[in-house]
Amino acid sequence: MVADQKETVASFYQRNLVNATAEKKYLTADCPFCHERGFDPHGRLVVFLKEGGFFHGYFRCSNHCVPGGFPLWFAKLSGLDPSQIPGFDPDREPFLNTADYPPANSNLEIQTYRESLTNDLLDRFKEKGIGPEALSELHVGFNGRYIVYPYFQEDGNCYAARCVFPGRREDYFWHGNEQFFDEKYQVFNVQDIQCCENGSLFLCEGEETVLALKQLGYPAVAVPDCHTMEMIDPLRFAFIKTLFLVTSNSAESDSSMRKLAARIGYKVRPFRWPVGLAKDYTLCQLAKDKGKNFRAAVSDLIKGAKAFSPFVAPSREYAHFQEQLSMEGGSSYAALTSGFPLFDEALDGVHGINVVGGGTKVREIHFFDPGSH
């Protein structure tokens, strides 16, 4: 039963955490991972236990010492037997990664870029709802001219990074091993997919959107642009229960989102922008507009995200049917004529699209009345 599953998740965390305090919608405890990773040992782990929520069972550390995730990810970090974890499926077949990773990587270079972020850049990120915690967790840096977004792969190493000029997202280039410039490697913060098995995840257009969501504590991955989004392999998300799609407010992005959603299916829930927003409006622009109310605005978007369907909603289809009946029942529809008496008599007027053709130099058209035979 679903209720039993929820209770099992809560009791699982309580058994494996120290100084756990249960509230109505969440549980807090000492973070078991901070000390071994060199963070403040007084960090607190928060587990969300809201009934019926998309993030039931999701945990995150207040120090961002490890990526947040769901019970199976907690078990892997803690070295627990996965067969004892709620939701574990021993017969699942994980996504097969066929990448041939080279021995050399860019990890040390990325570290030097992380230490070069200027105060001006930090202020720019802050306006977009992005703090130093998210920037540090995702290893974002600066090379003196371009912001450096490192694309770490499933093996935990970075082989290529996307460098974007501040304020001009169209001005960018890829840096590093050219093998990893290919679209199949262009998933920013790809590790969060593994962290969210049996849970919810955001797939975003643009790295800044991921950073804003990570600052709020949500799990998220990104592709650099909408065209890459429609090319991503749906099998990557085979074990994600709910996938929120967050794109910019444009026809191109909406089209790419729909193409991917149609390939993934029911688990997709796209964010829908209100009518009247500027073209290319993004989640980071929402953060600038909402300020301290940004978290509440994102919560509203989550609540309003409906499961994707390629079919027209029954309510819209019914409304269109009623509108068609109303139009056909009006006097203006019945009074339409072509101006050719025989034609109008044979077809009882002009309705919809009528195509009339005849051979060259034909001067007479004879109409056949099926009702006379």
C-alpha positions as a Python dict, from the first residue, in 0.01 Angstrom:
ca = {
    (1, 'M'): (0, 0, 0),
    (2, 'V'): (110, 361, -60),
    (3, 'A'): (64, 456, 305),
    (4, 'D'): (284, 167, 417),
    (5, 'Q'): (551, 279, 169),
    (6, 'K'): (549, 632, 312),
    (7, 'E'): (577, 500, 668),
    (8, 'T'): (864, 274, 562),
    (9, 'V'): (1056, 568, 416),
    (10, 'A'): (1017, 769, 737),
    (11, 'S'): (1119, 481, 961),
    (12, 'F'): (1414, 400, 732),
    (13, 'Y'): (1564, 745, 786),
    (14, 'Q'): (1492, 743, 1160),
    (15, 'R'): (1677, 412, 1198),
    (16, 'N'): (1985, 541, 1015),
    (17, 'L'): (2019, 897, 1146),
    (18, 'V'): (2141, 1040, 1477),
    (19, 'N'): (1949, 1298, 1681),
    (20, 'A'): (1653, 1277, 1444),
    (21, 'T'): (1357, 1503, 1515),
    (22, 'A'): (1033, 1434, 1329),
    (23, 'E'): (798, 1715, 1235),
    (24, 'K'): (471, 1695, 1043),
    (25, 'K'): (622, 1741, 696),
    (26, 'Y'): (993, 1681, 748),
    (27, 'L'): (1260, 1523, 964),
    (28, 'T'): (1591, 1680, 1072),
    (29, 'A'): (1902, 1507, 1204),
    (30, 'D'): (2279, 1535, 1229),
    (31, 'C'): (2430, 1503, 882),
    (32, 'P'): (2629, 1176, 872),
    (33, 'F'): (2836, 1288, 572),
    (34, 'C'): (2973, 1633, 668),
    (35, 'H'): (3261, 1526, 889),
    (36, 'E'): (3414, 1275, 646),
    (37, 'R'): (3402, 1535, 367),
    (38, 'G'): (3567, 1812, 568),
    (39, 'F'): (3256, 2026, 627),
    (40, 'D'): (3124, 2181, 946),
    (41, 'P'): (3034, 1874, 1157),
    (42, 'H'): (2727, 2055, 1288),
    (43, 'G'): (2551, 2037, 951),
    (44, 'R'): (2190, 1925, 957),
    (45, 'L'): (2020, 1681, 723),
    (46, 'V'): (1662, 1760, 625),
    (47, 'V'): (1430, 1487, 493),
    (48, 'F'): (1100, 1588, 330),
    (49, 'L'): (807, 1369, 428),
    (50, 'K'): (505, 1563, 299),
    (51, 'E'): (216, 1326, 231),
    (52, 'G'): (153, 1296, -142),
    (53, 'G'): (438, 1533, -226),
    (54, 'F'): (663, 1487, -528),
    (55, 'F'): (969, 1501, -300),
    (56, 'H'): (859, 1261, -29),
    (57, 'G'): (1178, 1095, 99),
    (58, 'Y'): (1414, 1354, -51),
    (59, 'F'): (1705, 1456, 175),
    (60, 'R'): (1958, 1738, 157),
    (61, 'C'): (2237, 1871, 378),
    (62, 'S'): (2237, 2230, 502),
    (63, 'N'): (2611, 2247, 416),
    (64, 'H'): (2565, 2102, 65),
    (65, 'C'): (2834, 1847, 156),
    (66, 'V'): (2677, 1584, -73),
    (67, 'P'): (2417, 1607, -348),
    (68, 'G'): (2067, 1559, -212),
    (69, 'G'): (1864, 1258, -316),
    (70, 'F'): (1618, 985, -228),
    (71, 'P'): (1654, 669, -10),
    (72, 'L'): (1853, 463, -260),
    (73, 'W'): (2110, 740, -292),
    (74, 'F'): (2127, 775, 88),
    (75, 'A'): (2190, 401, 111),
    (76, 'K'): (2474, 419, -141),
    (77, 'L'): (2640, 707, 44),
    (78, 'S'): (2600, 523, 375),
    (79, 'G'): (2717, 184, 247),
    (80, 'L'): (2384, 18, 334),
    (81, 'D'): (2247, -298, 176),
    (82, 'P'): (2021, -173, -107),
    (83, 'S'): (1787, -472, -72),
    (84, 'Q'): (1671, -326, 260),
    (85, 'I'): (1584, 11, 108),
    (86, 'P'): (1221, 111, 35),
    (87, 'G'): (1156, 94, -338),
    (88, 'F'): (1459, -116, -430),
    (89, 'D'): (1406, -332, -740),
    (90, 'P'): (1666, -610, -774),
    (91, 'D'): (1565, -673, -1136),
    (92, 'R'): (1610, -321, -1265),
    (93, 'E'): (1850, -268, -1555),
    (94, 'P'): (2046, 57, -1511),
    (95, 'F'): (2122, 293, -1800),
    (96, 'L'): (2418, 149, -1992),
    (97, 'N'): (2691, 407, -2026),
    (98, 'T'): (2924, 308, -2311),
    (99, 'A'): (3158, 607, -2278),
    (100, 'D'): (3529, 538, -2305),
    (101, 'Y'): (3671, 778, -2047),
    (102, 'P'): (4032, 889, -2105),
    (103, 'P'): (4293, 878, -1828),
    (104, 'A'): (4341, 1259, -1831),
    (105, 'N'): (4074, 1496, -1699),
    (106, 'S'): (4026, 1868, -1625),
    (107, 'N'): (3950, 1842, -1253),
    (108, 'L'): (4249, 2046, -1132),
    (109, 'E'): (4194, 2315, -1395),
    (110, 'I'): (3829, 2342, -1293),
    (111, 'Q'): (3937, 2389, -933),
    (112, 'T'): (4149, 2693, -1024),
    (113, 'Y'): (3854, 2848, -1207),
    (114, 'R'): (3632, 2798, -901),
    (115, 'E'): (3865, 3014, -697),
    (116, 'S'): (3853, 3299, -952),
    (117, 'L'): (3489, 3407, -925),
    (118, 'T'): (3479, 3785, -872),
    (119, 'N'): (3252, 3977, -637),
    (120, 'D'): (3078, 4132, -936),
    (121, 'L'): (2992, 3789, -1071),
    (122, 'L'): (2875, 3670, -731),
    (123, 'D'): (2644, 3972, -714),
    (124, 'R'): (2509, 3895, -1063),
    (125, 'F'): (2435, 3539, -960),
    (126, 'K'): (2273, 3655, -636),
    (127, 'E'): (2023, 3866, -833),
    (128, 'K'): (1919, 3547, -1011),
    (129, 'G'): (1858, 3355, -689),
    (130, 'I'): (2197, 3179, -699),
    (131, 'G'): (2423, 3179, -394),
    (132, 'P'): (2782, 3066, -334),
    (133, 'E'): (2659, 2730, -198),
    (134, 'A'): (2513, 2621, -532),
    (135, 'L'): (2808, 2764, -727),
    (136, 'S'): (3052, 2570, -511),
    (137, 'E'): (2854, 2246, -521),
    (138, 'L'): (2843, 2248, -901),
    (139, 'H'): (3208, 2371, -934),
    (140, 'V'): (3123, 2683, -1137),
    (141, 'G'): (3422, 2908, -1203),
    (142, 'F'): (3562, 3199, -1403),
    (143, 'N'): (3859, 3203, -1642),
    (144, 'G'): (3904, 3581, -1635),
    (145, 'R'): (3661, 3646, -1921),
    (146, 'Y'): (3404, 3365, -1938),
    (147, 'I'): (3198, 3183, -1675),
    (148, 'V'): (3305, 2818, -1674),
    (149, 'Y'): (3034, 2552, -1634),
    (150, 'P'): (3206, 2212, -1592),
    (151, 'Y'): (3021, 1911, -1731),
    (152, 'F'): (3121, 1628, -1496),
    (153, 'Q'): (3041, 1280, -1624),
    (154, 'E'): (2903, 969, -1453),
    (155, 'D'): (3255, 861, -1350),
    (156, 'G'): (3287, 1178, -1137),
    (157, 'N'): (3542, 1353, -1359),
    (158, 'C'): (3524, 1658, -1584),
    (159, 'Y'): (3659, 1636, -1938),
    (160, 'A'): (3491, 1940, -2096),
    (161, 'A'): (3335, 2267, -1986),
    (162, 'R'): (3107, 2523, -2148),
    (163, 'C'): (3241, 2879, -2121),
    (164, 'V'): (2975, 3153, -2141),
    (165, 'F'): (3036, 3528, -2152),
    (166, 'P'): (2850, 3703, -1864),
    (167, 'G'): (2525, 3856, -1985),
    (168, 'R'): (2559, 3718, -2341),
    (169, 'R'): (2451, 3355, -2342),
    (170, 'E'): (2490, 3335, -2721),
    (171, 'D'): (2865, 3403, -2678),
    (172, 'Y'): (3010, 3072, -2564),
    (173, 'F'): (3257, 2796, -2655),
    (174, 'W'): (3346, 2447, -2537),
    (175, 'H'): (3681, 2387, -2368),
    (176, 'G'): (3862, 2061, -2298),
    (177, 'N'): (3854, 1718, -2459),
    (178, 'E'): (3673, 1746, -2794),
    (179, 'Q'): (3530, 1396, -2755),
    (180, 'F'): (3303, 1538, -2483),
    (181, 'F'): (3172, 1827, -2693),
    (182, 'D'): (2920, 1579, -2837),
    (183, 'E'): (2554, 1628, -2742),
    (184, 'K'): (2531, 1293, -2562),
    (185, 'Y'): (2771, 1426, -2298),
    (186, 'Q'): (2598, 1762, -2260),
    (187, 'V'): (2407, 1704, -1936),
    (188, 'F'): (2507, 1951, -1668),
    (189, 'N'): (2515, 1806, -1313),
    (190, 'V'): (2439, 1461, -1456),
    (191, 'Q'): (2509, 1297, -1116),
    (192, 'D'): (2169, 1409, -987),
    (193, 'I'): (1997, 1156, -1213),
    (194, 'Q'): (2145, 872, -1009),
    (195, 'C'): (2064, 1053, -683),
    (196, 'C'): (1693, 1073, -770),
    (197, 'E'): (1613, 712, -853),
    (198, 'N'): (1249, 642, -758),
    (199, 'G'): (1196, 1013, -703),
    (200, 'S'): (1152, 1349, -877),
    (201, 'L'): (1399, 1556, -1078),
    (202, 'F'): (1410, 1880, -1278),
    (203, 'L'): (1545, 1884, -1634),
    (204, 'C'): (1622, 2242, -1733),
    (205, 'E'): (1726, 2452, -2029),
    (206, 'G'): (2043, 2634, -1926),
    (207, 'E'): (2291, 2594, -1642),
    (208, 'E'): (2173, 2901, -1449),
    (209, 'T'): (1828, 2749, -1402),
    (210, 'V'): (1984, 2443, -1239),
    (211, 'L'): (2188, 2665, -1008),
    (212, 'A'): (1878, 2857, -897),
    (213, 'L'): (1692, 2534, -822),
    (214, 'K'): (1992, 2383, -642),
    (215, 'Q'): (2012, 2695, -426),
    (216, 'L'): (1654, 2623, -317),
    (217, 'G'): (1755, 2264, -243),
    (218, 'Y'): (1593, 2089, -540),
    (219, 'P'): (1765, 1821, -753),
    (220, 'A'): (1817, 1931, -1113),
    (221, 'V'): (2012, 1870, -1433),
    (222, 'A'): (2037, 2084, -1746),
    (223, 'V'): (2119, 2087, -2114),
    (224, 'P'): (2282, 2398, -2263),
    (225, 'D'): (1994, 2485, -2500),
    (226, 'C'): (1652, 2371, -2616),
    (227, 'H'): (1786, 2195, -2926),
    (228, 'T'): (1998, 1965, -2711),
    (229, 'M'): (1694, 1894, -2493),
    (230, 'E'): (1501, 1729, -2775),
    (231, 'M'): (1803, 1507, -2853),
    (232, 'I'): (1858, 1368, -2502),
    (233, 'D'): (1816, 993, -2454),
    (234, 'P'): (1490, 923, -2262),
    (235, 'L'): (1644, 606, -2114),
    (236, 'R'): (1852, 829, -1888),
    (237, 'F'): (1533, 895, -1690),
    (238, 'A'): (1401, 539, -1682),
    (239, 'F'): (1406, 524, -1299),
    (240, 'I'): (1282, 879, -1235),
    (241, 'K'): (918, 881, -1126),
    (242, 'T'): (844, 1246, -1204),
    (243, 'L'): (1045, 1465, -1441),
    (244, 'F'): (974, 1839, -1434),
    (245, 'L'): (1077, 2018, -1754),
    (246, 'V'): (1181, 2383, -1715),
    (247, 'T'): (1243, 2582, -2034),
    (248, 'S'): (1248, 2947, -2131),
    (249, 'N'): (933, 3120, -2254),
    (250, 'S'): (971, 3078, -2630),
    (251, 'A'): (809, 2886, -2914),
    (252, 'E'): (1139, 2710, -2993),
    (253, 'S'): (1182, 2589, -2635),
    (254, 'D'): (821, 2478, -2611),
    (255, 'S'): (855, 2278, -2933),
    (256, 'S'): (1171, 2103, -2811),
    (257, 'M'): (1011, 2033, -2475),
    (258, 'R'): (710, 1871, -2643),
    (259, 'K'): (927, 1651, -2864),
    (260, 'L'): (1116, 1518, -2563),
    (261, 'A'): (801, 1484, -2350),
    (262, 'A'): (630, 1280, -2622),
    (263, 'R'): (925, 1036, -2617),
    (264, 'I'): (939, 1004, -2237),
    (265, 'G'): (565, 990, -2163),
    (266, 'Y'): (337, 1036, -1867),
    (267, 'K'): (605, 1102, -1602),
    (268, 'V'): (684, 1444, -1756),
    (269, 'R'): (536, 1759, -1600),
    (270, 'P'): (632, 2078, -1788),
    (271, 'F'): (640, 2418, -1619),
    (272, 'R'): (383, 2646, -1783),
    (273, 'W'): (458, 3017, -1801),
    (274, 'P'): (169, 3263, -1747),
    (275, 'V'): (44, 3449, -2053),
    (276, 'G'): (200, 3790, -2115),
    (277, 'L'): (558, 3724, -2006),
    (278, 'A'): (845, 3843, -2225),
    (279, 'K'): (996, 3612, -2484),
    (280, 'D'): (1283, 3401, -2346),
    (281, 'Y'): (1169, 3465, -1987),
    (282, 'T'): (1350, 3222, -1755),
    (283, 'L'): (1336, 3092, -1400),
    (284, 'C'): (1629, 3319, -1312),
    (285, 'Q'): (1432, 3621, -1435),
    (286, 'L'): (1151, 3503, -1209),
    (287, 'A'): (1400, 3499, -919),
    (288, 'K'): (1495, 3863, -993),
    (289, 'D'): (1129, 3966, -1011),
    (290, 'K'): (1012, 3779, -700),
    (291, 'G'): (1310, 3830, -469),
    (292, 'K'): (1235, 3671, -132),
    (293, 'N'): (914, 3522, -272),
    (294, 'F'): (1103, 3316, -530),
    (295, 'R'): (1070, 2990, -336),
    (296, 'A'): (694, 3032, -309),
    (297, 'A'): (672, 3113, -682),
    (298, 'V'): (858, 2793, -770),
    (299, 'S'): (627, 2595, -540),
    (300, 'D'): (329, 2737, -728),
    (301, 'L'): (483, 2634, -1061),
    (302, 'I'): (537, 2281, -927),
    (303, 'K'): (175, 2259, -810),
    (304, 'G'): (52, 2387, -1148),
    (305, 'A'): (265, 2149, -1356),
    (306, 'K'): (30, 1894, -1511),
    (307, 'A'): (125, 1555, -1654),
    (308, 'F'): (212, 1590, -2021),
    (309, 'S'): (-19, 1445, -2284),
    (310, 'P'): (15, 1474, -2664),
    (311, 'F'): (-365, 1463, -2690),
    (312, 'V'): (-607, 1754, -2666),
    (313, 'A'): (-772, 1779, -2325),
    (314, 'P'): (-1135, 1650, -2327),
    (315, 'S'): (-1258, 1988, -2200),
    (316, 'R'): (-1096, 2171, -2491),
    (317, 'E'): (-1221, 1915, -2741),
    (318, 'Y'): (-1576, 1948, -2608),
    (319, 'A'): (-1558, 2329, -2621),
    (320, 'H'): (-1439, 2313, -2983),
    (321, 'F'): (-1726, 2074, -3068),
    (322, 'Q'): (-1981, 2308, -2910),
    (323, 'E'): (-1834, 2603, -3098),
    (324, 'Q'): (-1858, 2413, -3427),
    (325, 'L'): (-2222, 2320, -3364),
    (326, 'S'): (-2305, 2680, -3277),
    (327, 'M'): (-2144, 2806, -3598),
    (328, 'E'): (-2318, 2550, -3817),
    (329, 'G'): (-2654, 2628, -3657),
    (330, 'G'): (-2633, 2999, -3736),
    (331, 'S'): (-2813, 3166, -4027),
    (332, 'S'): (-2489, 3299, -4179),
    (333, 'Y'): (-2354, 2946, -4222),
    (334, 'A'): (-2673, 2818, -4390),
    (335, 'A'): (-2693, 3119, -4624),
    (336, 'L'): (-2350, 3071, -4785),
    (337, 'T'): (-2378, 3035, -5166),
    (338, 'S'): (-2136, 3012, -5456),
    (339, 'G'): (-2333, 3224, -5703),
    (340, 'F'): (-2387, 2925, -5936),
    (341, 'P'): (-2754, 2822, -5899),
    (342, 'L'): (-2710, 2461, -6017),
    (343, 'F'): (-2405, 2416, -5793),
    (344, 'D'): (-2588, 2557, -5488),
    (345, 'E'): (-2895, 2342, -5561),
    (346, 'A'): (-2689, 2023, -5595),
    (347, 'L'): (-2483, 2076, -5275),
    (348, 'D'): (-2743, 2268, -5074),
    (349, 'G'): (-2508, 2562, -5031),
    (350, 'V'): (-2138, 2599, -4956),
    (351, 'H'): (-2018, 2424, -4639),
    (352, 'G'): (-1653, 2388, -4539),
    (353, 'I'): (-1406, 2360, -4827),
    (354, 'N'): (-1547, 2280, -5172),
    (355, 'V'): (-1316, 2205, -5465),
    (356, 'V'): (-1464, 2222, -5815),
    (357, 'G'): (-1272, 2120, -6124),
    (358, 'G'): (-1332, 2064, -6492),
    (359, 'G'): (-1150, 1987, -6812),
    (360, 'T'): (-1006, 2254, -7040),
    (361, 'K'): (-1272, 2456, -7238),
    (362, 'V'): (-1561, 2288, -7055),
    (363, 'R'): (-1852, 2531, -7053),
    (364, 'E'): (-2117, 2322, -6882),
    (365, 'I'): (-2105, 2130, -6556),
    (366, 'H'): (-2372, 1870, -6499),
    (367, 'F'): (-2450, 1791, -6137),
    (368, 'F'): (-2554, 1447, -6025),
    (369, 'D'): (-2817, 1439, -5753),
    (370, 'P'): (-2771, 1111, -5557),
    (371, 'G'): (-3112, 1157, -5404),
    (372, 'S'): (-3287, 1102, -5742),
    (373, 'H'): (-3170, 739, -5771),
}
